[in-house]
Amino acid sequence: MPALHRALARTVSNRIAVHVQRSTEQAGLSAALFARHTGITAEDLIDPHGRIDGERHRRMVQLAGRLGLPPVVLERDCAVLFGDFPVLGNLCLNARTLREALAAFSTYRPLIGEFDFLLCRIAGQQVRFEYLAEFAPSSGFQALANFQVLASLTRVYDQAIPTCFAVELMGKAPPPYLVRRINDFFGAPVRYGSAANRMQFAAPMLDDPFAQHNAMLAPMLQQHAQQELDRIQQLHSFAASVENLILAFINDPQTDTRGSALLQQLCDRLQTSRWSLHRQLQLEGTHFRALEMKVKINESRRLLGNPQITLAQISEQLGFASQSAFTRFFRARHEMAPLAFRQHALLRVRAPA
């Protein structure tokens, strides 16, 4: 599978997008503009277990870089360390040793996101991490977020000795008030403009037993984490990523979705041929036309729920040649006309509970 195909098949938790969207709003970018730039809509952020495909994640990371969003600095208290990712947090905070806790985070970090690479090297009591970002690699602030989590996790297991972390980041330094906070968090000055994103520290208690480890609970926590990871990887297949791209194209007023134009633009985005696209979807038991119809019928239901949008507007947005063509398409799948569906939907909304 080409590299771009693999990127689309990987996903990131929408909790990351929630935080970035809040930061962009504070920077003066409305939610509507955020959605226009990234393809990530308000509906994408509702489900706390939702995922964002690689293409939209890339656009979001690049937008954050262009806006120069300031990094988030955690508090030293790790009570909210894994607030958005309790499955990962439960596993990492119940390891037998710090070594196993760091390994658990590295192994199951895809629960947060399946992008970027976190390399770990342990020599004696010296631990060294290097973070390789796939998008906007020179910013350094994606690495900073991961290093903060690792530092907080280390302090949970190594409370007897205050741990200082030597951190190097590729990006430029943030404003002075954040530099002070970041230095305080790691216990040592952070170096900016470095050749790589690295963090290293001494961990004399690396293999000491963790007093709060629950041996009976540990296997169940690992099984839960593995099941969740399997679910994510199965749910977000290449076909699902193609669905997301089709939806993004339909909701982009600059994209022509009429006739074969949608398929051609999809192939252009994926940098592939129609044959390769059809072959990859065939391997997953589906085809482009089925995915296109699925997206269009789901989106037509959603749009019909808004009485402010006319049938003509819906027809045009979904790429139909005429309103009558859209009506025939919809009636064939619902055994009622779009207008009747809208009326029924509005009646259900207005009905008393």
BASE-546059 format. One line per field, with one value per residue (C-alpha): residue in one letter; x, y, z. Coordinates in nm, 3 decimals. Example, Ala and Ser with C-alpha at 12.3 -4.5 7.8 and 13.67 -1.06 7.14 Angstrom:
BEGIN
drenke	a, s
px	1.230, 1.367
py	-0.450, -0.106
pz	0.780, 0.714
***
This chain:
BEGIN
drenke	m, p, a, l, h, r, a, l, a, r, t, v, s, n, r, i, a, v, h, v, q, r, s, t, e, q, a, g, l, s, a, a, l, f, a, r, h, t, g, i, t, a, e, d, l, i, d, p, h, g, r, i, d, g, e, r, h, r, r, m, v, q, l, a, g, r, l, g, l, p, p, v, v, l, e, r, d, c, a, v, l, f, g, d, f, p, v, l, g, n, l, c, l, n, a, r, t, l, r, e, a, l, a, a, f, s, t, y, r, p, l, i, g, e, f, d, f, l, l, c, r, i, a, g, q, q, v, r, f, e, y, l, a, e, f, a, p, s, s, g, f, q, a, l, a, n, f, q, v, l, a, s, l, t, r, v, y, d, q, a, i, p, t, c, f, a, v, e, l, m, g, k, a, p, p, p, y, l, v, r, r, i, n, d, f, f, g, a, p, v, r, y, g, s, a, a, n, r, m, q, f, a, a, p, m, l, d, d, p, f, a, q, h, n, a, m, l, a, p, m, l, q, q, h, a, q, q, e, l, d, r, i, q, q, l, h, s, f, a, a, s, v, e, n, l, i, l, a, f, i, n, d, p, q, t, d, t, r, g, s, a, l, l, q, q, l, c, d, r, l, q, t, s, r, w, s, l, h, r, q, l, q, l, e, g, t, h, f, r, a, l, e, m, k, v, k, i, n, e, s, r, r, l, l, g, n, p, q, i, t, l, a, q, i, s, e, q, l, g, f, a, s, q, s, a, f, t, r, f, f, r, a, r, h, e, m, a, p, l, a, f, r, q, h, a, l, l, r, v, r, a, p, a
px	0.000, 0.143, 0.255, -0.043, -0.281, -0.117, -0.146, -0.517, -0.569, -0.415, -0.608, -0.577, -0.816, -1.050, -0.960, -0.645, -0.860, -1.083, -0.783, -0.642, -0.980, -1.008, -0.660, -0.740, -1.055, -0.846, -0.616, -0.917, -1.011, -1.381, -1.504, -1.637, -1.297, -1.129, -1.362, -1.297, -0.919, -0.907, -1.224, -1.291, -1.647, -1.826, -1.993, -1.647, -1.570, -1.885, -1.809, -1.533, -1.420, -1.414, -1.110, -0.974, -0.821, -0.464, -0.538, -0.744, -0.497, -0.218, -0.417, -0.484, -0.118, -0.010, -0.277, -0.154, 0.199, 0.092, -0.095, 0.199, -0.023, 0.147, 0.217, 0.008, 0.203, 0.087, 0.086, 0.324, 0.025, -0.060, -0.417, -0.542, -0.249, -0.466, -0.805, -0.891, -0.739, -0.837, -0.769, -0.408, -0.379, -0.506, -0.249, 0.046, -0.031, -0.055, 0.271, 0.508, 0.799, 0.880, 1.045, 0.719, 0.516, 0.732, 0.708, 0.329, 0.303, 0.524, 0.332, -0.020, 0.041, -0.158, -0.469, -0.394, -0.272, -0.114, 0.119, 0.477, 0.745, 0.863, 1.199, 1.327, 1.678, 1.767, 2.130, 2.175, 1.986, 1.986, 1.665, 1.655, 1.354, 1.355, 1.038, 1.007, 0.710, 0.561, 0.388, 0.545, 0.852, 1.044, 0.789, 0.892, 0.567, 0.416, 0.729, 0.688, 0.340, 0.468, 0.774, 0.552, 0.342, 0.652, 0.803, 0.482, 0.458, 0.820, 0.756, 0.469, 0.709, 1.019, 0.887, 1.179, 1.426, 1.335, 1.386, 1.526, 1.479, 1.722, 1.500, 1.596, 1.335, 1.367, 1.128, 1.194, 1.139, 0.785, 0.716, 0.925, 0.639, 0.595, 0.970, 0.975, 0.679, 0.826, 1.165, 0.996, 0.800, 1.109, 1.330, 1.596, 1.622, 1.495, 1.714, 1.538, 1.646, 1.810, 1.881, 1.630, 1.352, 1.507, 1.454, 1.689, 1.705, 1.850, 1.612, 1.782, 1.446, 1.378, 1.322, 1.209, 0.867, 0.583, 0.408, 0.065, 0.079, -0.230, -0.121, -0.475, -0.596, -0.296, -0.387, -0.739, -0.608, -0.368, -0.641, -0.870, -0.599, -0.526, -0.895, -0.936, -0.631, -0.762, -1.101, -0.945, -0.728, -1.017, -1.269, -1.044, -0.956, -0.858, -1.225, -1.328, -1.063, -1.193, -1.541, -1.403, -1.241, -1.564, -1.749, -1.484, -1.512, -1.892, -1.875, -1.609, -1.778, -1.460, -1.478, -1.669, -1.859, -2.067, -2.046, -1.698, -1.532, -1.554, -1.366, -1.101, -1.040, -1.019, -0.754, -0.568, -0.566, -0.445, -0.191, -0.308, -0.483, -0.846, -0.737, -0.522, -0.801, -1.056, -0.810, -0.738, -1.110, -1.181, -0.932, -1.148, -1.468, -1.616, -1.596, -1.600, -1.961, -2.089, -1.891, -2.008, -2.373, -2.334, -2.183, -2.440, -2.741, -2.612, -2.531, -2.868, -3.045, -2.840, -2.900, -3.273, -3.290, -3.211, -3.522, -3.310, -3.138, -3.344, -3.370, -3.199, -2.903, -2.880, -2.893, -2.612, -2.394, -2.424, -2.327, -2.655, -2.727, -3.072, -3.313, -3.523, -3.217, -3.158, -3.526, -3.509, -3.188, -3.340, -3.677, -3.509, -3.345, -3.617, -3.939, -4.038, -3.948, -3.692, -3.959, -4.170, -3.864, -3.795, -4.152, -4.141, -3.803, -3.930, -4.242, -4.027, -3.816, -4.122, -4.309, -4.329, -4.111
py	0.000, 0.344, 0.570, 0.803, 0.508, 0.393, 0.745, 0.757, 0.420, 0.552, 0.773, 1.005, 1.047, 1.339, 1.454, 1.602, 1.796, 1.919, 2.079, 2.222, 2.364, 2.540, 2.683, 2.810, 2.978, 3.154, 3.263, 3.422, 3.148, 3.057, 2.699, 2.740, 2.847, 2.566, 2.320, 2.478, 2.458, 2.107, 1.929, 1.852, 1.951, 1.998, 1.659, 1.495, 1.619, 1.505, 1.135, 1.104, 0.783, 0.939, 0.929, 1.167, 1.027, 1.103, 1.354, 1.581, 1.536, 1.654, 1.962, 2.037, 2.004, 2.229, 2.485, 2.486, 2.545, 2.836, 2.996, 2.943, 2.801, 2.799, 2.458, 2.319, 2.287, 2.020, 2.064, 1.852, 1.688, 1.399, 1.351, 1.447, 1.288, 1.047, 1.215, 1.178, 0.830, 0.627, 0.289, 0.386, 0.562, 0.265, 0.040, 0.278, 0.364, 0.000, -0.146, -0.350, -0.114, 0.215, 0.023, -0.161, 0.160, 0.334, 0.028, 0.022, 0.387, 0.330, 0.017, 0.153, 0.518, 0.451, 0.471, 0.845, 0.856, 0.628, 0.895, 0.989, 0.770, 0.752, 0.577, 0.460, 0.351, 0.239, 0.187, 0.103, 0.369, 0.618, 0.652, 0.835, 0.913, 1.059, 1.182, 1.185, 1.386, 1.306, 1.644, 1.982, 1.805, 2.124, 2.266, 2.046, 2.099, 1.759, 1.611, 1.839, 1.701, 1.342, 1.427, 1.589, 1.274, 1.057, 1.287, 1.287, 0.910, 0.873, 1.087, 0.860, 0.565, 0.753, 0.971, 0.920, 1.116, 1.445, 1.372, 1.633, 1.582, 1.704, 1.806, 1.926, 2.048, 2.134, 2.429, 2.785, 2.893, 2.996, 3.327, 3.381, 3.312, 2.966, 2.903, 2.947, 2.714, 2.447, 2.467, 2.435, 2.134, 1.942, 2.067, 2.192, 2.443, 2.312, 2.365, 2.494, 2.492, 2.152, 1.897, 1.648, 1.614, 1.428, 1.374, 1.187, 1.130, 0.908, 0.652, 0.472, 0.315, 0.185, -0.174, -0.120, -0.275, -0.022, -0.028, 0.047, -0.223, -0.445, -0.782, -0.920, -0.619, -0.591, -0.869, -0.731, -0.378, -0.502, -0.707, -0.404, -0.188, -0.450, -0.492, -0.116, -0.096, -0.384, -0.213, 0.111, -0.058, -0.265, 0.020, 0.265, 0.068, 0.214, 0.199, 0.401, 0.658, 0.683, 0.742, 1.030, 1.182, 1.153, 1.329, 1.602, 1.659, 1.677, 1.941, 2.145, 2.404, 2.428, 2.060, 1.940, 1.624, 1.578, 1.257, 1.107, 1.426, 1.300, 0.979, 1.165, 1.416, 1.135, 0.960, 1.288, 1.341, 0.985, 1.014, 0.685, 0.544, 0.440, 0.079, 0.087, 0.248, -0.010, -0.294, -0.178, -0.139, -0.478, -0.635, -0.499, -0.633, -0.311, -0.068, 0.306, 0.330, 0.159, 0.398, 0.699, 0.596, 0.526, 0.869, 1.048, 0.880, 0.948, 1.308, 1.358, 1.247, 1.491, 1.781, 1.710, 1.752, 2.122, 2.298, 2.601, 2.405, 2.366, 2.044, 2.219, 2.309, 1.953, 1.815, 2.045, 1.977, 1.601, 1.629, 1.534, 1.670, 1.789, 1.797, 1.529, 1.302, 1.346, 1.272, 0.947, 0.846, 0.914, 0.754, 0.435, 0.391, 0.517, 0.451, 0.813, 1.145, 1.372, 1.628, 1.360, 1.236, 1.592, 1.636, 1.308, 1.401, 1.742, 1.586, 1.343, 1.632, 1.832, 1.540, 1.559, 1.316
pz	0.000, -0.092, 0.194, 0.158, 0.177, 0.499, 0.641, 0.568, 0.735, 1.058, 1.296, 1.594, 1.886, 1.835, 2.188, 2.034, 1.786, 2.072, 2.244, 1.921, 1.822, 2.160, 2.115, 1.767, 1.899, 2.163, 1.878, 1.704, 1.456, 1.464, 1.478, 1.124, 0.992, 1.185, 1.012, 0.673, 0.711, 0.858, 0.748, 1.118, 1.206, 1.537, 1.483, 1.466, 1.818, 2.001, 2.054, 2.318, 2.145, 1.797, 1.570, 1.305, 0.985, 0.889, 0.614, 0.840, 1.126, 0.893, 0.799, 1.166, 1.267, 0.982, 1.073, 1.434, 1.304, 1.084, 1.374, 1.611, 1.885, 2.226, 2.381, 2.664, 2.987, 3.231, 3.605, 3.805, 3.971, 3.738, 3.862, 3.514, 3.332, 3.130, 3.171, 2.804, 2.774, 3.084, 2.921, 2.856, 3.193, 3.392, 3.227, 3.264, 3.627, 3.735, 3.605, 3.822, 3.761, 3.593, 3.309, 3.240, 3.268, 3.004, 2.780, 2.817, 2.713, 2.409, 2.304, 2.348, 2.254, 1.931, 2.153, 2.146, 1.788, 1.530, 1.392, 1.473, 1.628, 1.989, 2.020, 2.358, 2.459, 2.811, 2.913, 3.278, 3.471, 3.181, 2.982, 2.649, 2.428, 2.079, 1.911, 1.531, 1.402, 1.062, 1.020, 1.103, 1.245, 1.317, 1.563, 1.857, 2.044, 1.958, 2.112, 2.414, 2.486, 2.484, 2.694, 2.956, 2.986, 3.015, 3.278, 3.484, 3.456, 3.570, 3.877, 3.981, 4.001, 4.115, 4.399, 4.635, 4.422, 4.245, 3.875, 3.637, 3.265, 2.999, 2.707, 2.358, 2.109, 1.742, 1.753, 1.857, 2.217, 2.320, 2.500, 2.818, 3.058, 2.901, 2.895, 3.273, 3.322, 3.097, 3.266, 3.606, 3.486, 3.373, 3.654, 3.411, 3.122, 2.790, 2.482, 2.170, 1.806, 1.851, 1.580, 1.725, 1.982, 2.275, 2.646, 2.876, 3.249, 3.518, 3.669, 3.961, 4.058, 3.707, 3.820, 4.179, 4.255, 4.246, 4.583, 4.434, 4.165, 4.163, 4.025, 3.994, 3.797, 3.563, 3.312, 3.271, 3.210, 2.944, 2.778, 2.776, 2.618, 2.352, 2.270, 2.233, 2.007, 1.794, 1.769, 1.649, 1.389, 1.252, 1.251, 1.072, 0.763, 0.429, 0.324, 0.629, 0.547, 0.190, 0.335, 0.541, 0.234, 0.034, 0.316, 0.331, -0.045, -0.029, 0.243, 0.064, -0.157, -0.368, -0.470, -0.774, -0.669, -0.986, -1.188, -1.209, -1.077, -0.717, -0.796, -0.994, -0.715, -0.463, -0.674, -0.713, -0.337, -0.279, -0.559, -0.705, -1.009, -1.024, -1.069, -0.755, -0.555, -0.669, -0.601, -0.245, -0.168, -0.322, -0.080, 0.203, 0.047, -0.086, -0.379, -0.439, -0.557, -0.240, -0.019, -0.219, -0.186, 0.186, 0.250, 0.036, 0.195, 0.547, 0.462, 0.291, 0.611, 0.815, 0.577, 0.554, 0.930, 0.881, 0.742, 0.647, 0.368, 0.051, -0.147, -0.436, -0.213, -0.082, -0.435, -0.548, -0.243, -0.290, -0.656, -0.824, -1.171, -1.063, -0.771, -0.939, -0.962, -0.590, -0.521, -0.721, -0.539, -0.198, -0.271, -0.394, -0.054, 0.182, -0.009, 0.050, -0.103, 0.068, 0.160, 0.330, 0.519, 0.635, 0.758, 0.951, 1.102, 1.217, 1.368, 1.570, 1.700, 1.803, 1.959, 2.343, 2.532
***
